[in-house]
Amino acid sequence: MTGKSIDTVIFDLGNVLIGWDPRRLYRQLIEDEAQMEWFLREVCNSAWNERQDAGRPWAEATALLRESYPEHAELIDAYHLRWQETLLGPIDGSVELLAALKARGVRLLALTNWSQETFPIARRLYPFLQWFEGIVVSGEERLVKPDPRIYQRLLTRYAVDPAAALYIDDSARNVAAAQALGMHGWWFRDPAGLREHLLALGLLEHDNQAMRHG
């Protein structure tokens, strides 16, 4: 490996460490799969949800949609009121890697697009979030990735040298934004691929079993 050694790993959270999919909730509420997909594409869609990640209050967000789609008022309210049911739980392989990095003394930070109103639920449900030295939450900052200002806020707040930091995210555009600021980046697709990358960077060591079979 050339250049500076990596001493800080920055994780995205949703669909890297914690599974999330609103379909988990809406399959309980809308029997027809095509109708459910329409609702999540046209009504409670990703662009609407991202505004809450950027700090818009849920009460305001749902009220706006109810005005446009009064016939779907209960389904719209469910996105917020039953939000916990959109969580799929920990991604175990990723949490194991996080634990291994922690055990090796690697500095751990997180940068997440997440509503400030719902993030406390995740903090309560997932004790491993306490392993991070700090977590920058978009809803609290009123900025969302891939805006470079939210990355810069993390780098400044925690005095991170970007050349010594690895940023991990399941969104390729968010990884590209981190790389543009001088960080190492990894586009997350599964824990196995991340593990191989961490090994290649020297952030993890092959365990004895892996060595025996290697």
Secondary structure as UniProt FT lines:
FT   STRAND          8..11
FT   TURN            15..17
FT   STRAND          18..20
FT   HELIX           23..29
FT   HELIX           33..42
FT   HELIX           46..53
FT   TURN            54..55
FT   HELIX           58..68
FT   HELIX           70..72
FT   HELIX           73..81
FT   HELIX           83..86
FT   STRAND          87..90
FT   HELIX           92..103
FT   TURN            104..105
FT   STRAND          107..112
FT   TURN            116..118
FT   HELIX           119..125
FT   HELIX           127..131
FT   STRAND          134..137
FT   HELIX           138..141
FT   TURN            145..146
FT   HELIX           148..157
FT   TURN            158..159
FT   HELIX           162..164
FT   STRAND          165..169
FT   HELIX           172..180
FT   TURN            181..182
FT   STRAND          184..187
FT   HELIX           191..200
FT   TURN            201..202
FT   HELIX           208..213
//
